């Protein structure tokens, strides 16, 4: 695979590389290539944060062990920032600047000159304020540089023998809350519990988006099957504190809240 070969050569040329690692497919492919190309001169860094589902953090640990790359976990406390919790359209820009600063300090202290993330060419078509932050902070984005799309990364994952190349994306819980609606830890835990419950019913692609008046809008890949479980789903989400439980007829749609700001916000 030509793009995988070029990616491996580009990574090998960095000598020492720190990969920002969520455990999702993109960062997993990048971390695996870094491990293969650089061995002990590569490292994966995962942020432990209250805005990330506990299950995602556990999965990152498991995947890093399976890759065999050195792995570190550092704390990031976004909910301590009043600008972040006010949830402006630039929320991801604020978060990314904070995380990049933490990663840069760790990299400098441990002799890593280059920090890379798994942003890919497909991400460029959506509203990504974090992209502007990462560019300002000098984060290397090899997938973007090489024009690798999400499909390219899936093919690379299959070629590398990485398990489940079609795994769902890992996205912070704040992405379930519309801009301008205050982010509170109790709300994040409610969303996390709701999604875990729906996923436990056998759905892979799950989002429970929280709108005003404690309204849960559930997105899954198979709306018909969820409708057949509407009683148990409604009861559980009501128990968690949602006043209204709605099914999104459009189904699972990654980044659907970005429609609110696309074309109307300066950072893109």
Backbone torsions as a table, in degrees:
resi	resn	phi	psi	omega
1	UNK	NA	115.6	-171.9
2	UNK	-60.1	-44.1	-177.5
3	UNK	-67.1	-35.1	177.5
4	UNK	-66.9	-39.7	177.7
5	UNK	-63.0	-44.5	179.8
6	UNK	-66.1	-36.8	177.3
7	UNK	-63.1	-45.2	-179.3
8	UNK	-61.6	-42.2	179.0
9	UNK	-65.0	-41.2	-179.7
10	UNK	-64.3	-42.9	179.3
11	UNK	-65.6	-44.0	-179.2
12	UNK	-60.2	-30.2	-179.0
13	UNK	-72.8	-10.6	-178.4
14	UNK	-86.0	-11.3	176.0
15	UNK	70.0	-59.1	176.3
16	UNK	-133.1	131.7	-171.9
17	UNK	-140.0	130.5	172.9
18	UNK	-104.1	122.4	-178.4
19	UNK	-103.1	124.5	173.2
20	UNK	-73.5	117.3	-162.1
21	UNK	-123.6	113.5	177.3
22	UNK	-96.5	-17.9	-174.0
23	UNK	93.5	-5.0	174.0
24	UNK	-73.3	173.8	-172.9
25	UNK	-61.9	-43.8	-175.8
26	UNK	-61.3	-51.2	-178.7
27	UNK	-70.8	-26.0	177.0
28	UNK	-67.1	-44.9	178.1
29	UNK	-61.9	-44.6	-179.1
30	UNK	-63.8	-42.7	179.7
31	UNK	-65.7	-39.2	179.1
32	UNK	-64.7	-44.1	178.6
33	UNK	-63.4	-40.6	178.5
34	UNK	-62.7	-43.4	178.5
35	UNK	-61.6	-44.0	-178.2
36	UNK	-67.1	-39.8	-174.2
37	UNK	-84.1	-31.6	-170.9
38	UNK	-120.3	-12.1	179.8
39	UNK	57.4	-125.4	-177.3
40	UNK	-70.7	-6.0	176.5
41	UNK	-89.5	9.2	176.1
42	UNK	-115.1	155.8	179.1
43	UNK	-154.3	144.2	175.2
44	UNK	-107.5	135.8	-179.3
45	UNK	-121.3	125.2	179.4
46	UNK	-115.4	138.4	177.4
47	UNK	-90.7	128.4	171.5
48	UNK	-92.8	118.4	-172.3
49	UNK	-148.8	151.3	178.8
50	UNK	-73.6	-9.2	178.6
51	UNK	-92.8	0.8	-179.5
52	UNK	-109.4	134.3	176.7
53	UNK	-57.5	140.9	179.7
54	UNK	-56.9	-39.1	-179.0
55	UNK	-62.1	-33.8	178.9
56	UNK	-67.8	-40.0	177.2
57	UNK	-63.7	-41.2	178.4
58	UNK	-65.4	-38.5	178.9
59	UNK	-66.2	-38.2	177.9
60	UNK	-61.0	-42.2	177.7
61	UNK	-61.8	-44.4	-178.7
62	UNK	-64.5	-45.2	-177.1
63	UNK	-66.5	-41.1	178.8
64	UNK	-60.2	-40.6	177.4
65	UNK	-63.4	-40.2	-178.6
66	UNK	-68.1	-32.2	177.2
67	UNK	-72.6	-37.0	-178.2
68	UNK	90.4	16.7	179.4
69	UNK	-89.8	147.6	172.1
70	UNK	-58.1	138.3	-172.5
71	UNK	-137.1	129.9	176.4
72	UNK	-124.6	150.7	177.9
73	UNK	-122.3	128.3	179.7
74	UNK	-125.1	151.3	-178.0
75	UNK	-80.1	143.4	173.3
76	UNK	-139.9	123.5	-171.9
77	UNK	-114.4	70.0	-177.6
78	UNK	-62.1	-32.2	-175.7
79	UNK	-71.7	-6.3	174.8
80	UNK	-85.4	-5.0	-177.1
81	UNK	-99.9	112.3	-177.8
82	UNK	-61.2	-30.7	177.7
83	UNK	-67.1	-38.6	179.3
84	UNK	-66.8	-48.8	-174.4
85	UNK	-69.8	-17.6	174.8
86	UNK	-71.4	-14.3	170.5
87	UNK	62.5	55.7	175.1
88	UNK	-78.1	167.9	176.2
89	UNK	-57.6	-23.4	178.5
90	UNK	-87.9	15.3	-176.6
91	UNK	-52.3	-45.6	-177.7
92	UNK	-68.4	-28.7	174.8
93	UNK	-65.2	-45.3	179.3
94	UNK	-61.2	-46.6	-179.5
95	UNK	-62.3	-44.5	-175.5
96	UNK	-66.7	-39.5	177.9
97	UNK	-61.5	-41.5	179.6
98	UNK	-63.6	-46.5	-177.7
99	UNK	-69.1	-39.6	178.6
100	UNK	-61.4	-38.3	179.0
101	UNK	-64.4	-41.2	178.4
102	UNK	-63.8	-46.9	-179.1
103	UNK	-64.3	-38.9	-179.2
104	UNK	-64.7	-39.5	177.7
105	UNK	-64.4	-43.4	-179.9
106	UNK	-64.6	-43.4	-179.6
107	UNK	-61.4	-44.0	-179.8
108	UNK	-63.7	-39.3	-179.3
109	UNK	-69.9	-21.1	-173.3
110	UNK	-118.7	13.3	171.0
111	UNK	78.1	27.8	176.3
112	UNK	-106.4	118.5	-177.3
113	UNK	-85.7	-23.7	-174.5
114	UNK	-122.2	132.7	174.8
115	UNK	-117.0	133.0	-178.1
116	UNK	-126.0	152.6	173.1
117	UNK	-128.7	176.3	-174.2
118	UNK	-98.2	19.1	175.4
119	UNK	-55.9	136.0	-178.1
120	UNK	-123.9	171.6	-173.6
121	UNK	-63.1	-28.7	178.2
122	UNK	-66.9	-28.4	-179.3
123	UNK	-67.0	-21.0	-173.6
124	UNK	-69.6	-16.3	-177.8
125	UNK	-85.4	-5.1	-177.5
126	UNK	-113.5	171.5	176.9
127	UNK	-73.9	112.0	-175.0
128	UNK	-133.5	78.9	178.6
129	UNK	-62.3	-25.6	177.1
130	UNK	-65.5	-24.9	178.4
131	UNK	-64.5	-43.4	178.3
132	UNK	-62.2	-40.2	179.3
133	UNK	-64.2	-45.3	-177.5
134	UNK	-64.6	-35.6	177.9
135	UNK	-68.3	-41.1	177.1
136	UNK	-62.4	-32.3	-175.9
137	UNK	-90.0	1.0	176.2
138	UNK	74.3	27.0	177.2
139	UNK	-77.4	130.7	179.3
140	UNK	-78.9	134.9	179.7
141	UNK	-125.0	84.1	-173.6
142	UNK	-62.3	-34.4	179.1
143	UNK	-64.6	-40.6	177.6
144	UNK	-67.0	-45.2	-179.0
145	UNK	-57.9	-37.9	-177.7
146	UNK	-94.3	2.9	179.4
147	UNK	68.6	29.1	-179.3
148	UNK	-84.7	123.6	179.8
149	UNK	-89.5	176.7	176.9
150	UNK	-59.6	-39.9	178.5
151	UNK	-64.9	-38.5	176.3
152	UNK	-60.8	-40.4	-178.7
153	UNK	-68.4	-38.0	176.1
154	UNK	-62.6	-41.3	178.2
155	UNK	-65.5	-39.6	177.2
156	UNK	-63.3	-41.3	179.0
157	UNK	-60.9	-42.6	178.9
158	UNK	-64.3	-41.8	-179.9
159	UNK	-64.0	-32.6	-179.3
160	UNK	-84.9	-6.4	-178.9
161	UNK	77.3	21.4	178.7
162	UNK	-74.1	132.6	-176.5
163	UNK	-65.5	143.4	173.4
164	UNK	52.6	66.8	179.9
165	UNK	-67.4	-7.4	178.3
166	UNK	-109.0	23.0	-178.6
167	UNK	-61.2	150.3	176.9
168	UNK	-62.7	152.9	178.4
169	UNK	-71.3	151.0	172.5
170	UNK	-97.7	124.6	-176.1
171	UNK	-136.5	140.8	-177.6
172	UNK	-63.3	151.8	-174.9
173	UNK	-64.2	-23.6	-179.3
174	UNK	-63.6	-21.1	-179.1
175	UNK	-67.9	-8.8	178.6
176	UNK	-89.2	-2.8	-172.7
177	UNK	-115.3	126.0	-177.5
178	UNK	-62.5	148.6	177.4
179	UNK	-52.1	139.7	177.2
180	UNK	90.8	-16.3	177.2
181	UNK	-90.0	121.5	-171.7
182	UNK	-57.8	138.7	178.8
183	UNK	-91.7	121.8	178.7
184	UNK	-127.2	144.2	-175.8
185	UNK	-60.6	-38.3	179.9
186	UNK	-60.4	-37.5	178.6
187	UNK	-68.2	-41.1	178.4
188	UNK	-61.7	-40.9	179.8
189	UNK	-66.9	-35.3	177.9
190	UNK	-65.0	-43.9	178.3
191	UNK	-63.3	-44.2	179.9
192	UNK	-58.4	-45.6	-179.4
193	UNK	-66.1	-39.5	179.7
194	UNK	-64.0	-44.4	-179.8
195	UNK	-66.6	-39.6	178.7
196	UNK	-61.7	-38.8	179.4
197	UNK	-65.1	-48.5	-178.7
198	UNK	-64.6	-40.1	178.3
199	UNK	-63.9	-34.1	178.4
200	UNK	-66.8	-14.8	176.2
201	UNK	-84.3	-0.7	175.3
202	UNK	108.3	10.9	178.5
203	UNK	-94.7	139.0	180.0
204	UNK	-91.6	-46.5	-177.9
205	UNK	-96.8	108.5	-175.0
206	UNK	-135.3	131.9	166.1
207	UNK	-134.9	134.2	169.6
208	UNK	-115.8	103.2	-177.7
209	UNK	-92.4	137.4	-176.1
210	UNK	-107.2	119.7	178.7
211	UNK	-109.2	170.9	-178.7
212	UNK	-53.3	160.3	-177.6
213	UNK	63.7	32.9	177.0
214	UNK	53.7	44.9	179.8
215	UNK	-95.1	121.9	176.2
216	UNK	-96.8	124.5	174.8
217	UNK	-110.7	113.0	-172.6
218	UNK	-95.4	128.1	176.4
219	UNK	-117.7	127.1	175.3
220	UNK	-139.2	169.8	-178.0
221	UNK	-80.0	-14.3	-177.6
222	UNK	-135.9	88.7	-175.7
223	UNK	-64.9	-36.3	-178.4
224	UNK	-60.8	-41.6	-179.8
225	UNK	-68.2	-36.9	178.3
226	UNK	-66.6	-37.3	177.8
227	UNK	-59.5	-33.3	177.6
228	UNK	-68.1	-13.1	179.4
229	UNK	-114.2	17.7	-168.9
230	UNK	-58.4	-33.0	-178.8
231	UNK	-65.3	-50.1	-177.6
232	UNK	-68.9	-35.5	179.2
233	UNK	-68.3	-46.0	179.8
234	UNK	-61.6	-45.0	-179.1
235	UNK	-60.2	-44.6	-177.3
236	UNK	-67.3	-44.0	-178.8
237	UNK	-70.1	-32.1	173.5
238	UNK	-65.7	-39.7	177.0
239	UNK	-60.8	-31.5	-179.5
240	UNK	-78.1	-10.3	176.3
241	UNK	115.2	3.2	175.9
242	UNK	-81.8	133.4	179.7
243	UNK	-82.7	-31.9	-179.0
244	UNK	-131.0	138.5	179.3
245	UNK	-123.8	116.5	-175.3
246	UNK	-121.4	150.3	174.8
247	UNK	-103.4	127.6	176.7
248	UNK	-76.9	113.6	-176.4
249	UNK	-65.8	-17.7	179.0
250	UNK	-79.8	-14.0	-178.9
251	UNK	80.9	-166.9	-179.2
252	UNK	-67.0	125.9	178.4
253	UNK	-139.1	107.8	180.0
254	UNK	-65.2	133.5	176.5
255	UNK	71.5	21.4	-174.9
256	UNK	-63.7	-27.6	179.2
257	UNK	-69.3	-16.8	179.1
258	UNK	-66.7	-15.6	177.4
259	UNK	-60.7	-26.3	-178.2
260	UNK	-65.2	-32.2	-173.5
261	UNK	-115.5	-13.0	-176.2
262	UNK	-54.4	127.5	178.1
263	UNK	82.8	-0.2	-175.8
264	UNK	-125.8	3.7	-177.3
265	UNK	-123.1	142.2	-172.3
266	UNK	-67.4	-41.5	-177.4
267	UNK	-85.8	121.0	-177.4
268	UNK	-143.9	NA	NA
